Amino acid sequence: MWLPDFLLPESAAGFGPVSKIVGGGVGVVLIAMASLALLPTHNTPANTNVTTLAQASGDWQQQVSDQASKLSDACAQAGQVAVPADAATDDGVVAATAALNTTVTNSCAFGTLHQMQQALYGTDTRAWTQDAVTTLVNQGQTAADNLTTATNSLTNAISLVEGANSQTQLATALATYEQQTATVGPLISTAQNTLASGTPADASTATDLQAEITACNGAMTADQTSVDALIFANTTLTGCATDLPKLTTALLMSQLTSTSTPSPTKTTTQPAQTQTSQPTQQPATQPPATQPPATQPPATQPPATTPPTQAPKQSPSIGRAQVVADSGTSLTVSVWVTDPDHVGYTVCFYNGSQSGSTARNSGSQTVSGTVPVSSSAPRNPGAMLC
């Protein structure tokens, strides 16, 4: 007669998949059963009323076999439950694990399923009756129901812990995300304003900054219900907080370089004024032209060869900027500017990528200006000719 795998006679190796139980609160272990524990402890009596279940009734054997199959499936389902390490210490999970452990022991390899297998293998011989068969089948049904309930209880306990852990992770990631967006938002605005404020000498500085702005804007619109999305966005925004100020400063410097390139035209117009003022002095020296020719040419020649034509070559230069006052919200920065020819100049003050005031003047002197600052932004003030 053919028997399914779970009904094959026990061996020294145990009961196979139906002998798995949850153990230790952290996973599944295999309970090996010694074959001696499964051997009949007595011989079949000579009483003809005492028979094996198969000899008593093929229908009764089928009833027990069907229920044993269901119980075996329930044992296998219980054996597949594994408790994650991060949930193993939770009180609810520990209690549910212990309950399932006990139920498996009572229902599977050491319990009801074992009794049913004994009847099906012919090692349980008695004067079989319908009532005895019904009792055995009902025991198998109850064991299967208990296993299903215990398995579901453990699964639900694990789900609750994992859900709580997930909510904690989400709350942590969201708090970090809110801090990051509060920091990066103003940096993006400053970068966009800088992009629109002028044309750089090196176009790549604008291209690099625009690419960074695009990536940062994408991170600013992350799905705030997804832990994975927030973690990815936080990583991106951390880079934005570092890279945006650097790229913005690079673009600002490139723009200032571009605008300062035409400055020679300014210096050439200034000498032009000094030259026009010179002819006004010539009429004062012209009357002596009626004086003796021997001395008159030298008097008129010097104005034509005097240094005014060299003055435009001496452009203003700037020294190292120094902070002279810090109010907490602004810095006062001073710098020495050398302008021996009074050509004139404009000094631009800044702090990192943040522009400050400008000062126009002429002549060598100390020039001061202010730049806004905040407690969360680094202080890196400077000044340059613009």
Helices and strands as residue ranges (DSSP letters): G 5-7, G 16-19, E 20-23, E 27-30, G 35-38, H 53-56, H 58-79, G 85-87, H 91-107, H 112-121, H 130-196, H 203-219, H 227-260, H 263-285, G 287-290, H 296-305, G 307-313, E 317-318, E 322-326, E 330-338, E 345-351, E 354-361, E 365-372, E 381-385
